[in-house]
Amino acid sequence: MSSRERILGRVRRALADVPPDEDAPVERDYLREHGERTVEETVDLLAENLADYRAVVHRTDSEELPYLIMRLLAQRGPQYVLVPPGLPPEWMSAADPTRVHDRAVSTARELDQVESVVTGCAVVIAETGTIVLDGSPDQGRRRISLIPDHHICVVRVPDQVVASVPQALERLDPARPLTWISGPSATSDIELDRVEGVHGPRILEVVLVR
């Protein structure tokens, strides 16, 4: 018997005397948001929590966005930048690095040669400073946000900003490949020495664009 079968067996035995009630509504009487905020206050909270996670936060408008992305890439100096298939072309219209498109045949070794990636997002959560990707065309496959060392993520404000996790879940399709990002990749050993870039980008830059 496998570990999975043993665990499921214990669950079945524990629920043996519980009558099934598939039509019973799920209670959702928990708080959907911690306090009331204006849209501006919610966006400010998001920026504060992103920065607290050591993400670098930028604010701009749609007209200046291509030039900001150009400057951010120029500061890192990547030779190649990875772009998902549905990234709006105007976002990269001013950037110089050679663009590498996300392809199913690309190997992890090939993607590891790419220094930067630019994506959109599905939704961001102000109270937790969390970005959620769902694999949509402007975000690409999960791996492209995990392998390059430098990730630029563009957030449309206020349309893609919610206050809380429950509000985010209402917008997300659970059948999609969801990636939840709270700051750059980081871990700590038993001595609490922080190491960044272990299982994702070492540098996360978030662009809040109106």
C-alpha positions, -999 to +999 in steps of 0.1 A: +000+000+000+014+034-010+015+064+013-012+080-008-035+051-003-028+050+035-036+088+038-068+085+018-078+055+038-075+074+071-095+103+056-123+079+046-124+063+080-125+097+097-154+107+075-173+074+077-200+088+101-204+121+084-235+122+063-229+135+027-245+168+020-233+178-015-259+205-019-251+223+013-238+258+005-202+267+015-201+293+042-181+323+033-186+346+062-150+354+066-136+389+061-131+397+024-110+428+032-092+441+062-106+476+065-120+500+039-096+518+016-099+541-014-084+529-047-053+551-042-048+537-007-051+502-020-025+508-046-002+525-021-005+495+002+004+472-027+035+493-034+045+493+002+042+455+006+059+448-027+089+469-015+088+451+019+094+419+000+124+436-017+107+440-051+116+472-069+085+492-076+080+517-104+050+539-113+043+552-148+016+556-174+009+538-207+027+564-228+059+562-208+058+524-202+080+514-233+107+539-223+107+528-186+110+491-197+139+502-220+157+519-191+151+490-167+166+465-192+195+489-201+204+491-164+207+453-162+224+450-196+209+417-208+218+405-242+185+385-245+151+392-230+124+366-229+089+376-240+056+356-238+036+353-271+008+376-261+029+405-246+016+438-260+042+447-287+042+484-277+056+475-243+089+464-259+089+489-287+118+510-273+139+481-259+172+470-276+180+435-264+173+405-287+139+391-279+136+354-273+101+340-276+087+314-253+085+282-273+074+247-261+106+232-275+129+255-255+148+237-229+156+249-194+192+251-203+184+274-233+161+296-211+189+298-185+210+318-210+183+345-210+189+371-184+156+390-183+119+384-188+090+408-192+054+397-184+020+409-175+000+394-147-035+381-139-041+400-106-021+415-077-030+415-040-024+446-020-026+432+015+000+405+008+021+422-019+015+391-041+015+389-079-005+361-095+003+347-130-021+324-147-004+315-179-023+339-201-007+349-234+009+380-219+024+359-191+035+327-208+043+294-193+052+291-156+089+283-163+096+317-180+090+335-148+112+311-128+144+306-148+156+341-158+174+361-131+155+393-137+117+396-140+099+428-150+062+424-143+037+450-156+005+456-135-024+476-149-036+500-122-063+499-108-079+472-130-056+443-119-053+454-082-074+439-055-072+443-017-073+407-005-068+371-013-106+363-013-111+390-039-082+376-060-096+341-059-129+354-073-111+365-104-089+335-109-097+302-127-085+274-105-080+251-135-053+274-148-016+271-138-014+297-111+019+311-099+019+332-068+049+356-064+056+375-032+089+393-039+121+379-055+129+342-050+146+338-016+153+313+011+172+312+044+193+284+060+193+275+097+216+304+104+190+327+088+214+337+060+191+349+032+199+337-004+180+352-033+175+336-067+174+299-056+141+289-073+131+320-093+143+355-102+168+372-080+156+406-091+119+414-093+108+448-107+071+456-107+057+484-129+024+499-118+011+515-150-021+536-153 
